[in-house]
């Protein structure tokens, strides 16, 4: 029996939910970044209303306005600035390349893109900005802030005192954000998440985990990715946890140095980044961290072993999500952690498994609940979206659920190959390579084969990798010879997306070209 969630907990607009959080948790310090000038709830609300009024003067109510910024206090302020005045944020992935960014702008009907000169200079995005300027107006927030005068500050003071009187009224079912899937298996899709979706997912995680309001959450994940936006930025604000926003998950040494300085308790990241942090960190760097939550990709045994050997105080909790689910679907709980699974499905979510040919245990996962998206942006009309049929989201993931409700991910439907009539999980084959060479990164793709339908190719950064070694491991561990890749491609580095996920699109092209 799935635990229910009280609908009144998410029957609100996002700006009202932020204002209510101040009333519930007091005017505490709630947000900080590299500049080390933390904001209280009131400081955040005032800043959002002041900036929001400036942006409102150049846009229309309900207009979709893009944000091209890294994780920072400024991004969070800008996000809520748009909501305070009834605009819809569109989060742009600045690592996706000019073609995908321009396509996202057109697909979502964006006319203005908000960004900052310091960020563009540091990230060397001049070419991207030039490309964006061919399809939308670029608004420099640095210049906007210079125009804030006395009247604006007085407006901010008034809005800070009685924000619900100043907020533009919107409905819980109105769009809360449009963001684009990572595109690891094809062209990114525009996902419309309602304000209710985002609030509900925050409430679901809190009900499932039991978040301590004294925890400090460290978020190095990009807010153009749903995990970084909802779990890393919105969740702590709405549930009373202070968060520290860091602009790039790639800065392993800087991040591990910062963790004890900001007294981080909770860290969100992907396996790729957690592994890097564990390798460069000194034992004391994780002294204050109680939990690290890994999502977006499988948490590998090697990463767990690294943490256990260096930071015995840190519990690694694996979770699972999808952009279309705002994004958290399931996660392990502190003190109730089942490694190898992604935990139990969150309160308020219904699920069903549809049989998949060749898969004996489990099936294709469908989800229904308050955090399931409004729909995908349509190509023909940016202001409309394709709703989820009957409210049931097809995740495209093959999972198994045990008697206690713990979910094991077997792979993407697209990440299965049919070899000689047998269904083979490419994720499981990657697990074999990881067991043989745990210190390296591996990816497996399938290409057409005239004899057996498809064949497996292992792409690895292990330069002495040979199929015979994999075959020996398979025989010793009872794995069928069918799952052993006969061809291995060796590369200097496995390509990853800005979110830390493996870039299977590039790898597939690489394998097909070879």
TIRO-136617 format. One record per residue (C-alpha): residue number from 0; y, x, z. Coordinates in Angstrom, 2 decimals. Each point is the difference from the previous one (the first is absolute). Layout:
N
NUM|Y|X|Z .
...
***
This chain:
514
0|0.00|0.00|0.00 .
1|3.30|1.56|-1.07 .
2|2.77|0.15|2.60 .
3|2.92|-2.25|-0.98 .
4|3.70|0.87|0.02 .
5|2.71|-2.38|1.18 .
6|2.03|-0.99|-3.14 .
7|3.23|-0.15|2.04 .
8|-0.22|3.79|0.39 .
9|0.87|0.53|-3.68 .
10|2.02|-3.13|-0.84 .
11|3.27|1.89|-0.37 .
12|2.18|1.98|-2.37 .
13|-0.19|3.79|0.31 .
14|3.58|0.39|1.24 .
15|-0.58|-2.68|2.65 .
16|-3.22|1.76|1.06 .
17|1.96|3.24|0.48 .
18|2.67|-1.81|2.03 .
19|-2.70|-1.70|2.11 .
20|-1.61|3.39|0.66 .
21|3.23|1.19|1.64 .
22|-0.06|-3.06|2.25 .
23|-3.68|0.55|0.84 .
24|0.03|3.75|0.63 .
25|3.57|0.75|1.04 .
26|2.57|2.14|-1.74 .
27|-2.16|3.14|0.04 .
28|0.03|3.04|-2.30 .
29|-2.25|-1.12|-2.81 .
30|0.50|2.24|-3.03 .
31|0.46|3.72|-0.67 .
32|-0.34|2.52|-2.82 .
33|0.61|3.67|-0.80 .
34|3.73|-0.28|0.73 .
35|-0.94|-0.72|3.65 .
36|2.67|-2.71|0.51 .
37|-2.16|-2.90|1.20 .
38|1.00|-3.64|-0.42 .
39|-0.41|-2.82|2.49 .
40|-0.81|-3.52|-1.16 .
41|3.72|-0.86|0.14 .
42|0.94|3.15|-1.90 .
43|-2.52|-0.87|-2.72 .
44|1.14|-3.62|-0.21 .
45|3.68|0.98|-0.25 .
46|-0.68|2.65|-2.64 .
47|-2.11|-2.44|-2.03 .
48|2.69|-2.70|0.01 .
49|2.81|2.41|-0.91 .
50|-1.90|1.64|-2.84 .
51|-1.45|-3.34|-1.06 .
52|3.46|-1.53|-0.45 .
53|1.00|2.92|-2.24 .
54|-3.10|-0.47|-2.15 .
55|0.49|-3.78|0.00 .
56|3.44|0.48|-1.58 .
57|-1.63|1.50|-3.11 .
58|-3.10|-2.24|-0.18 .
59|-0.97|-3.68|0.17 .
60|-1.96|-1.93|2.60 .
61|-3.72|0.30|-0.73 .
62|0.54|2.95|-2.35 .
63|-2.67|2.68|-0.07 .
64|1.47|3.37|0.92 .
65|-2.02|3.23|-0.23 .
66|-0.17|2.71|2.66 .
67|-0.77|3.56|-1.11 .
68|-0.09|1.95|3.26 .
69|-2.46|1.94|2.18 .
70|-1.12|-1.16|3.45 .
71|3.07|0.24|2.24 .
72|2.28|-2.05|2.24 .
73|2.22|-0.54|-3.05 .
74|-2.85|-1.63|-1.88 .
75|-0.76|-2.37|2.88 .
76|3.70|-0.88|0.37 .
77|0.25|-0.65|-3.76 .
78|-3.14|-2.16|0.01 .
79|1.36|-2.24|2.78 .
80|3.51|0.12|-1.50 .
81|-1.36|-1.79|-3.05 .
82|-1.81|-2.57|2.16 .
83|3.06|-0.64|2.18 .
84|1.83|-1.23|-3.11 .
85|-2.84|-1.74|-1.81 .
86|-0.92|2.67|-2.56 .
87|-3.56|1.09|-0.85 .
88|-0.96|3.71|0.35 .
89|-2.06|1.58|-2.78 .
90|-1.53|3.30|1.12 .
91|-0.18|2.58|-2.81 .
92|-2.56|2.81|0.00 .
93|2.05|3.07|-0.94 .
94|-3.23|2.01|-0.53 .
95|-1.38|-2.42|-2.62 .
96|1.77|1.54|-3.02 .
97|2.82|-1.27|-2.20 .
98|-2.13|-2.42|-2.04 .
99|-1.49|-1.79|3.02 .
100|3.33|-0.15|1.86 .
101|1.79|-1.52|-3.00 .
102|-2.88|-2.45|-0.49 .
103|0.25|-1.03|3.67 .
104|3.75|-0.58|-0.31 .
105|-0.43|-2.18|-3.07 .
106|-3.01|-1.89|1.36 .
107|1.77|-0.92|3.25 .
108|3.33|-0.96|-1.58 .
109|2.00|2.70|1.80 .
110|3.58|0.62|-1.09 .
111|1.08|2.44|2.73 .
112|-1.80|2.97|1.57 .
113|1.17|1.29|3.39 .
114|-0.48|3.71|0.67 .
115|1.72|3.00|1.59 .
116|1.38|3.21|-1.52 .
117|-1.43|2.28|2.70 .
118|-3.48|-1.35|-0.59 .
119|0.23|0.23|-3.80 .
120|1.22|3.61|0.24 .
121|-2.65|1.08|2.52 .
122|-2.81|-1.71|-1.93 .
123|1.38|1.19|-3.39 .
124|-0.08|-3.50|-1.46 .
125|2.92|0.37|-2.42 .
126|-2.19|-0.72|-3.03 .
127|-1.44|-3.10|1.65 .
128|3.49|-1.28|0.83 .
129|1.08|0.56|-3.61 .
130|-3.00|-2.05|-1.16 .
131|0.75|-2.78|2.52 .
132|3.60|-0.19|-1.21 .
133|-1.27|-1.14|-3.41 .
134|-1.36|-3.23|1.54 .
135|2.02|-0.61|3.23 .
136|3.15|0.95|1.90 .
137|-0.42|2.78|2.57 .
138|1.93|-0.62|3.23 .
139|0.60|3.06|2.19 .
140|-0.22|-1.02|3.66 .
141|1.94|3.15|0.95 .
142|3.01|-1.38|-1.92 .
143|-0.48|-3.52|1.40 .
144|0.08|1.31|3.57 .
145|3.31|1.81|-0.67 .
146|1.63|-3.38|-0.69 .
147|-0.90|-1.42|3.43 .
148|3.28|-0.65|1.81 .
149|1.31|-1.62|3.16 .
150|-0.58|-3.58|-1.21 .
151|-3.62|0.86|-0.79 .
152|-0.51|1.55|3.44 .
153|1.49|-3.05|1.73 .
154|-2.31|-2.19|-2.09 .
155|-2.91|2.17|1.15 .
156|0.99|-0.38|3.65 .
157|0.11|-3.79|-0.36 .
158|-3.29|-0.08|-1.89 .
159|-1.60|2.15|2.70 .
160|1.01|-2.54|2.64 .
161|-1.14|-3.15|-1.84 .
162|-2.03|1.11|-3.04 .
163|-1.69|-3.34|-0.69 .
164|3.44|-1.53|-0.65 .
165|0.71|2.63|-2.67 .
166|-3.43|0.26|-1.67 .
167|-0.51|-1.72|-3.34 .
168|-2.69|-2.63|0.51 .
169|-3.29|0.60|-1.80 .
170|-3.47|-1.48|0.41 .
171|-3.18|1.70|1.27 .
172|-1.65|-0.65|-3.38 .
173|2.87|1.65|-1.92 .
174|-0.71|3.48|-1.39 .
175|0.16|2.71|2.66 .
176|-0.61|2.96|-2.28 .
177|-1.31|0.89|-3.44 .
178|-1.93|3.23|-0.22 .
179|-2.43|1.48|-2.44 .
180|-3.64|0.91|0.53 .
181|-0.75|3.69|-0.13 .
182|-1.59|-0.22|-3.43 .
183|-2.95|2.24|0.88 .
184|-2.16|-2.13|-2.32 .
185|2.52|-0.97|-2.67 .
186|3.51|-1.30|-0.57 .
187|1.80|-0.83|3.28 .
188|0.35|-3.73|0.72 .
189|3.07|-1.60|1.57 .
190|-1.00|-1.70|3.26 .
191|2.23|-2.73|1.45 .
192|-0.39|-0.14|3.79 .
193|1.77|-2.81|1.81 .
194|1.94|0.50|3.20 .
195|-2.78|-1.91|1.74 .
196|-2.62|2.41|-1.42 .
197|1.77|3.04|1.48 .
198|0.63|-1.58|3.40 .
199|-3.53|-1.44|0.21 .
200|-1.60|3.39|-0.69 .
201|2.09|1.59|2.77 .
202|-1.09|-2.73|2.43 .
203|-3.65|0.32|-1.11 .
204|-0.09|3.75|0.67 .
205|1.62|-0.49|3.40 .
206|-2.47|-2.74|0.95 .
207|-2.93|2.17|-1.15 .
208|1.03|3.35|1.53 .
209|2.17|-1.04|2.96 .
210|2.93|2.32|-0.72 .
211|1.68|1.63|2.99 .
212|3.79|-0.36|-0.24 .
213|0.41|3.49|1.50 .
214|-1.83|1.64|-2.91 .
215|1.96|2.00|-2.57 .
216|-1.24|-0.42|-3.57 .
217|0.42|2.91|-2.44 .
218|0.15|-1.13|-3.64 .
219|-0.06|2.67|-2.73 .
220|-1.23|-2.46|-2.66 .
221|2.32|-1.16|-2.80 .
222|1.47|-3.48|0.34 .
223|-0.64|-0.67|-3.69 .
224|-3.64|-0.26|1.12 .
225|-0.92|-3.12|1.97 .
226|-1.72|1.97|2.80 .
227|3.18|2.02|0.57 .
228|2.28|-3.04|-0.24 .
229|-1.82|-2.59|2.09 .
230|-2.01|2.09|2.45 .
231|2.40|2.94|0.13 .
232|3.38|-1.76|0.08 .
233|-0.11|-3.80|0.43 .
234|-2.85|-0.22|2.52 .
235|1.55|2.26|2.67 .
236|3.38|-1.75|-0.26 .
237|-1.44|-3.49|0.36 .
238|-2.44|0.99|2.77 .
239|2.37|2.10|2.13 .
240|-1.26|3.53|-0.70 .
241|2.37|2.85|-0.76 .
242|-0.77|1.62|-3.36 .
243|0.87|3.37|-1.48 .
244|0.40|-0.08|-3.77 .
245|-0.75|3.23|-1.88 .
246|0.86|0.36|-3.73 .
247|-3.18|1.60|-1.38 .
248|-3.65|0.18|1.09 .
249|-0.31|3.33|-1.85 .
250|1.90|2.05|2.61 .
251|-3.03|0.69|2.19 .
252|1.47|2.77|2.20 .
253|3.34|-1.75|0.54 .
254|-1.80|-3.22|0.94 .
255|-2.39|1.61|2.48 .
256|2.90|1.91|1.58 .
257|1.92|-3.27|0.42 .
258|-2.82|-2.06|1.55 .
259|0.36|1.40|3.56 .
260|3.80|0.20|-0.28 .
261|0.32|-3.76|-0.61 .
262|-2.89|-0.78|2.43 .
263|-1.95|-1.76|-2.75 .
264|-2.88|-2.13|1.30 .
265|-1.20|-1.58|-3.23 .
266|-0.17|1.61|-3.45 .
267|-0.60|-1.83|-3.28 .
268|-1.26|2.00|-2.99 .
269|-2.76|0.30|-2.60 .
270|-3.09|2.19|0.29 .
271|1.51|2.53|-2.42 .
272|3.05|0.50|2.19 .
273|-1.82|-0.19|3.36 .
274|-2.29|2.77|-1.19 .
275|2.97|2.16|-0.98 .
276|1.74|-0.63|3.33 .
277|-3.13|0.93|1.97 .
278|-0.32|3.28|-1.91 .
279|3.56|1.22|0.57 .
280|0.61|-1.38|3.51 .
281|-0.16|1.90|3.26 .
282|-2.04|-1.77|2.72 .
283|3.19|-0.92|1.89 .
284|1.52|-1.74|-3.03 .
285|-2.15|-3.08|0.63 .
286|0.41|0.05|3.80 .
287|1.86|-3.34|0.13 .
288|-1.94|-1.71|-2.82 .
289|-2.62|-2.48|1.23 .
290|-0.97|-1.60|-3.30 .
291|0.18|0.86|-3.68 .
292|-0.69|-2.84|-2.42 .
293|-1.35|0.90|-3.43 .
294|0.29|-2.47|-2.85 .
295|0.26|-0.20|-3.82 .
296|-3.09|2.23|-0.44 .
297|-3.26|0.72|1.81 .
298|0.29|2.03|3.21 .
299|-2.37|2.91|-0.57 .
300|-2.45|1.41|2.57 .
301|1.58|3.43|-0.48 .
302|3.39|-1.35|1.08 .
303|-1.55|-1.56|3.11 .
304|-1.76|3.28|0.83 .
305|3.27|1.92|-0.37 .
306|1.81|-2.33|2.39 .
307|-2.84|0.04|2.54 .
308|-0.12|3.80|0.03 .
309|3.78|0.54|0.24 .
310|1.43|-3.15|1.61 .
311|-2.51|-1.67|2.26 .
312|2.62|-2.41|1.32 .
313|0.60|-1.65|-3.41 .
314|-2.06|-3.02|-1.03 .
315|-0.26|-0.41|-3.78 .
316|0.01|-3.67|-0.99 .
317|-0.92|-0.89|-3.57 .
318|1.45|-3.14|-1.55 .
319|-0.03|-1.80|-3.32 .
320|2.62|-1.89|-1.91 .
321|1.42|-1.09|-3.33 .
322|3.59|-0.39|-1.19 .
323|-0.84|-3.65|-0.76 .
324|-0.86|-0.52|3.70 .
325|3.30|1.42|1.26 .
326|-2.12|2.33|0.45 .
327|-2.25|0.22|3.12 .
328|-3.32|-1.86|-0.27 .
329|-2.16|1.73|2.62 .
330|0.32|2.90|2.44 .
331|-1.97|1.55|2.82 .
332|1.34|-0.47|3.52 .
333|0.81|2.61|2.67 .
334|-3.01|0.26|2.29 .
335|-2.06|-2.16|-2.38 .
336|-0.28|2.39|-2.90 .
337|-2.94|-0.12|-2.43 .
338|0.26|3.10|-2.26 .
339|-1.34|-0.63|-3.50 .
340|1.45|-3.51|0.04 .
341|3.59|-1.17|-0.43 .
342|-0.25|-2.25|3.06 .
343|0.09|-3.77|0.17 .
344|2.09|-2.33|-2.16 .
345|3.34|-0.97|1.56 .
346|0.63|-3.30|1.81 .
347|1.05|-2.85|-2.28 .
348|-1.82|1.33|-3.08 .
349|-2.95|-1.83|-1.57 .
350|-2.39|1.91|-2.19 .
351|-2.95|-0.63|-2.30 .
352|-2.34|2.32|-1.90 .
353|-1.14|-0.80|-3.52 .
354|-3.27|1.56|-1.19 .
355|0.20|2.98|-2.36 .
356|-2.84|0.75|-2.38 .
357|-1.84|3.12|1.14 .
358|1.60|0.07|3.46 .
359|-2.51|-1.09|2.64 .
360|2.05|0.02|3.22 .
361|3.51|-1.47|0.01 .
362|2.04|-1.23|-2.93 .
363|3.43|-0.34|-1.58 .
364|2.61|-0.75|2.67 .
365|2.33|-3.01|-0.26 .
366|2.73|-0.65|2.59 .
367|2.15|-2.96|1.03 .
368|2.73|-0.08|2.66 .
369|3.72|0.16|0.85 .
370|0.35|3.62|-1.13 .
371|-1.38|-0.56|-3.50 .
372|2.68|0.50|-2.67 .
373|1.97|-2.68|-1.81 .
374|-1.25|1.47|-3.28 .
375|0.50|2.59|-2.73 .
376|3.25|0.37|-1.92 .
377|-0.45|-1.51|-3.47 .
378|0.87|1.99|-3.10 .
379|1.68|-2.90|-1.78 .
380|2.37|-1.19|2.76 .
381|0.98|2.46|2.79 .
382|1.12|-2.83|2.28 .
383|-3.42|-1.65|0.01 .
384|-3.31|1.19|1.35 .
385|-3.66|-0.80|-0.57 .
386|-1.30|-1.53|3.25 .
387|-3.38|0.87|1.51 .
388|-2.57|-2.51|-1.26 .
389|-0.93|-2.44|2.78 .
390|1.56|2.45|2.46 .
391|-3.05|2.32|-0.23 .
392|0.85|3.61|-0.86 .
393|-2.62|1.92|-1.97 .
394|0.34|3.47|1.50 .
395|-2.28|1.61|-2.58 .
396|-1.71|1.86|2.86 .
397|-3.71|-0.02|0.73 .
398|-0.55|-0.13|3.77 .
399|-2.69|-0.74|2.56 .
400|0.68|-1.79|3.30 .
401|-2.44|0.49|2.88 .
402|-1.02|-2.51|2.67 .
403|2.96|1.02|2.22 .
404|2.49|-0.36|-2.83 .
405|0.54|3.72|-0.71 .
406|0.85|0.64|-3.64 .
407|-1.45|2.89|-2.03 .
408|1.66|0.76|-3.33 .
409|-2.57|0.71|-2.69 .
410|2.53|0.55|-2.77 .
411|2.28|-1.64|-2.51 .
412|-1.67|-2.31|-2.51 .
413|1.50|2.35|-2.58 .
414|-1.42|2.95|1.94 .
415|-3.61|-0.89|-0.76 .
416|-1.93|1.34|-2.97 .
417|-3.05|-1.60|-1.59 .
418|-2.52|2.76|-0.69 .
419|-3.38|-0.94|-1.45 .
420|0.53|-3.56|1.25 .
421|0.79|1.12|3.58 .
422|3.40|-0.46|1.67 .
423|1.27|3.31|1.44 .
424|3.03|0.24|2.29 .
425|2.29|2.81|-1.14 .
426|1.44|0.11|3.52 .
427|-3.49|0.65|1.40 .
428|-0.54|2.82|-2.52 .
429|3.30|1.54|1.13 .
430|-1.42|-0.18|3.51 .
431|-2.98|2.13|-1.08 .
432|2.31|2.67|-1.47 .
433|2.05|-0.13|3.21 .
434|-3.13|0.52|2.11 .
435|-1.02|3.04|-2.07 .
436|3.48|1.55|-0.21 .
437|2.01|-1.53|2.89 .
438|2.94|2.40|-0.33 .
439|0.85|-1.10|-3.54 .
440|1.32|-3.07|-1.78 .
441|-2.17|-1.90|-2.46 .
442|0.23|-3.00|-2.32 .
443|-2.64|-1.71|-2.10 .
444|0.62|-1.98|-3.19 .
445|-2.36|-1.67|-2.46 .
446|0.09|0.34|-3.78 .
447|-2.05|-1.80|-2.67 .
448|-3.48|1.37|-0.72 .
449|-2.10|-1.04|-3.01 .
450|-3.31|0.35|1.86 .
451|0.65|-1.44|3.47 .
452|3.17|-2.07|-0.45 .
453|2.22|2.26|2.12 .
454|-0.15|3.49|1.46 .
455|1.70|1.58|3.01 .
456|2.43|2.89|-0.08 .
457|0.99|1.82|3.19 .
458|3.51|1.48|-0.03 .
459|0.47|2.51|2.81 .
460|2.18|2.85|1.18 .
461|-3.18|1.85|1.10 .
462|-0.33|2.74|-2.62 .
463|-3.64|0.91|0.71 .
464|-1.22|-3.62|-0.02 .
465|-3.25|-0.52|-1.93 .
466|-2.12|-3.14|-0.63 .
467|-3.13|1.75|1.35 .
468|1.59|0.28|3.46 .
469|0.77|-3.74|0.00 .
470|-3.55|-0.79|-1.15 .
471|-1.45|2.09|2.85 .
472|2.14|-1.88|2.55 .
473|-1.01|-3.35|-1.51 .
474|-3.72|0.83|0.23 .
475|0.34|1.25|3.59 .
476|1.88|-3.13|1.06 .
477|-1.94|-2.64|-1.89 .
478|2.67|-0.81|-2.58 .
479|-1.26|-0.94|-3.49 .
480|0.45|2.50|-2.82 .
481|1.83|-2.78|-1.87 .
482|3.12|0.51|2.16 .
483|0.31|3.74|-0.65 .
484|2.67|0.89|-2.61 .
485|-1.47|2.22|-2.70 .
486|3.42|1.15|-1.19 .
487|2.63|1.66|2.22 .
488|3.61|0.68|-0.97 .
489|1.79|2.62|2.10 .
490|3.74|-0.24|0.53 .
491|2.56|1.84|2.12 .
492|1.19|-3.23|1.61 .
493|-1.09|-3.65|0.08 .
494|3.04|-2.05|-1.08 .
495|1.33|-2.53|2.51 .
496|2.60|-2.76|-0.16 .
497|3.12|-0.05|2.17 .
498|-1.89|-2.17|2.49 .
499|-2.67|2.67|0.51 .
500|-2.68|-1.92|-1.90 .
501|-2.07|1.78|-2.62 .
502|1.48|-0.51|-3.48 .
503|-3.08|-1.38|-1.76 .
504|1.95|-0.93|-3.14 .
505|0.81|3.66|-0.68 .
506|-3.53|1.08|0.95 .
507|-1.59|-2.58|-2.32 .
508|2.14|1.22|-2.91 .
509|-0.87|3.59|0.87 .
510|-3.74|-0.77|0.01 .
511|0.11|-2.01|-3.23 .
512|1.98|2.75|-1.75 .
513|-2.59|2.57|1.09 .
***
